[in-house]
Amino acid sequence: MPEPKVASFPAIRGALKFYQIASIITGVMLLLLVAEMVLKYTPIHLELFLGGSGGFLWFAQVVEGPESLVSTGDGVNLSLGILVAHGWFYVVYLFACFRVWSLMRWPFLRFIMLALGGVVPLLSFFMEAIVAREVKSYLATREAADASTSSATQNSTEGVR
């Protein structure tokens, strides 16, 4: 695999920061989605609502309908909002994963692992920590190596004069 160019290091740092933020938001949204699904699809059968007849923030029963589960609540269905928000944040997260993956020139399997972070609960938090540590370490090592080779080259050209 070819290595990233030194000129792309500022872009890599920006992509890493964007990836870190996107992975934390996506991870939190995924945990909220899992909690919502547990509340709705287990025998608890509840959905979270904002406003309506139950007050500011309340849970409404979900009942068996002719085709699927039907909510009995009125107001803004926050459970549905969590589902939609996670879906959109996952798209942003995939873009952030793609950006880091392409700038770092990693193998495709690494991109798949990064993408799974938005689907497997808690994985995005672990992947964020691992990727941030690895990328920062790589950049520091390459910059130190480039600095030592450039100073050695500069010293050898000064000796020629």
C-alpha positions as CSV (number, residue, x, y, z in Angstrom):
1,M,0.0,0.0,0.0
2,P,1.3,3.5,-0.8
3,E,1.8,5.8,2.1
4,P,0.1,9.1,2.5
5,K,2.0,12.1,1.2
6,V,3.5,14.6,3.8
7,A,1.6,17.4,2.0
8,S,-1.7,15.7,2.9
9,F,-1.0,15.6,6.7
10,P,-3.0,18.8,7.4
11,A,-6.0,17.3,5.5
12,I,-5.5,14.0,7.5
13,R,-5.6,15.9,10.8
14,G,-8.8,17.7,9.8
15,A,-10.4,14.5,8.5
16,L,-9.4,12.8,11.8
17,K,-11.1,15.5,13.9
18,F,-14.2,15.3,11.8
19,Y,-14.2,11.4,12.1
20,Q,-13.8,11.7,15.9
21,I,-16.8,14.0,16.2
22,A,-18.9,12.0,13.8
23,S,-18.1,8.7,15.5
24,I,-19.1,10.0,18.9
25,I,-22.4,11.5,17.7
26,T,-23.2,8.3,15.7
27,G,-22.3,6.1,18.7
28,V,-24.5,8.0,21.0
29,M,-27.4,8.0,18.5
30,L,-26.9,4.2,18.0
31,L,-27.2,3.7,21.8
32,L,-30.3,5.8,21.9
33,L,-31.7,3.8,18.9
34,V,-30.9,0.5,20.7
35,A,-32.7,1.7,23.9
36,E,-35.7,2.8,21.8
37,M,-35.9,-0.5,20.1
38,V,-35.7,-2.4,23.4
39,L,-38.5,-0.2,24.8
40,K,-40.7,-0.7,21.7
41,Y,-40.1,-4.3,20.6
42,T,-39.8,-6.1,24.0
43,P,-42.9,-6.7,26.2
44,I,-42.5,-3.2,27.6
45,H,-44.0,-1.7,24.4
46,L,-43.3,2.0,24.9
47,E,-42.4,4.9,22.7
48,L,-41.0,8.3,23.8
49,F,-43.1,11.4,22.9
50,L,-42.5,15.1,23.3
51,G,-45.6,17.2,24.1
52,G,-49.2,16.1,23.6
53,S,-51.6,14.8,26.2
54,G,-49.0,13.1,28.3
55,G,-47.0,16.3,29.1
56,F,-43.6,17.6,28.1
57,L,-41.7,14.3,27.8
58,W,-43.6,11.0,28.2
59,F,-43.9,7.3,27.2
60,A,-46.9,6.0,25.3
61,Q,-48.0,2.4,24.9
62,V,-47.5,0.6,21.6
63,V,-50.2,-1.9,20.7
64,E,-50.5,-4.6,18.1
65,G,-52.2,-3.4,15.0
66,P,-53.5,-5.3,12.0
67,E,-50.1,-5.1,10.2
68,S,-47.5,-4.0,12.8
69,L,-47.1,-2.2,16.1
70,V,-49.1,1.1,16.4
71,S,-48.3,3.9,18.9
72,T,-51.1,5.3,21.0
73,G,-49.3,8.6,21.7
74,D,-49.9,12.0,20.4
75,G,-47.3,14.8,20.1
76,V,-43.8,14.5,18.5
77,N,-42.6,10.9,18.3
78,L,-39.1,11.1,19.6
79,S,-38.5,7.4,19.0
80,L,-39.0,7.9,15.3
81,G,-36.9,11.1,15.5
82,I,-34.0,9.0,17.0
83,L,-34.3,6.5,14.2
84,V,-34.2,9.1,11.4
85,A,-31.4,11.1,13.1
86,H,-29.2,8.1,13.5
87,G,-29.8,7.2,9.8
88,W,-28.6,10.6,8.7
89,F,-25.7,10.8,11.1
90,Y,-24.6,7.4,9.9
91,V,-24.4,8.8,6.4
92,V,-22.2,11.6,7.7
93,Y,-20.2,9.0,9.7
94,L,-19.6,7.0,6.5
95,F,-18.3,10.1,4.8
96,A,-16.0,10.7,7.7
97,C,-14.8,7.1,7.6
98,F,-14.2,7.3,3.8
99,R,-12.2,10.5,4.2
100,V,-9.9,9.2,6.8
101,W,-9.6,5.8,5.0
102,S,-8.8,7.4,1.6
103,L,-6.3,9.9,3.0
104,M,-4.5,7.3,5.1
105,R,-4.5,4.9,2.1
106,W,-5.6,1.9,4.2
107,P,-6.9,-1.4,2.7
108,F,-10.6,-1.7,2.0
109,L,-11.1,-4.1,4.9
110,R,-10.2,-1.3,7.2
111,F,-13.0,0.8,5.7
112,I,-15.5,-2.0,6.4
113,M,-14.3,-2.1,10.0
114,L,-14.7,1.7,10.3
115,A,-18.2,1.5,8.7
116,L,-19.3,-1.2,11.2
117,G,-18.7,1.3,14.0
118,G,-22.0,3.0,13.2
119,V,-24.0,-0.3,13.2
120,V,-22.5,-2.3,16.1
121,P,-23.3,-0.7,19.4
122,L,-20.3,0.7,21.3
123,L,-17.9,-0.2,18.4
124,S,-17.6,3.4,17.2
125,F,-16.2,4.5,20.6
126,F,-13.5,1.8,20.5
127,M,-12.8,2.5,16.8
128,E,-12.5,6.2,17.4
129,A,-9.9,5.7,20.1
130,I,-7.9,3.2,18.1
131,V,-8.0,5.2,14.9
132,A,-7.1,8.5,16.6
133,R,-4.2,6.9,18.4
134,E,-2.9,5.1,15.3
135,V,-3.2,8.1,13.0
136,K,-1.6,10.6,15.4
137,S,1.2,8.1,16.1
138,Y,1.7,7.6,12.3
139,L,1.8,11.3,11.6
140,A,4.2,12.0,14.4
141,T,6.6,9.2,13.3
142,R,6.5,10.3,9.7
143,E,7.1,13.9,10.6
144,A,10.0,13.0,12.8
145,A,11.5,10.8,10.1
146,D,11.1,13.5,7.5
147,A,12.6,16.2,9.8
148,S,15.6,14.0,10.5
149,T,16.2,13.2,6.8
150,S,15.8,16.9,5.8
151,S,18.2,18.0,8.5
152,A,20.7,15.3,7.4
153,T,20.3,16.4,3.8
154,Q,20.8,20.0,4.8
155,N,23.9,19.2,6.8
156,S,25.4,17.2,3.9
157,T,24.8,20.0,1.5
158,E,26.4,22.5,3.8
159,G,29.5,20.4,4.0
160,V,29.9,20.5,0.2
161,R,30.2,24.3,0.1
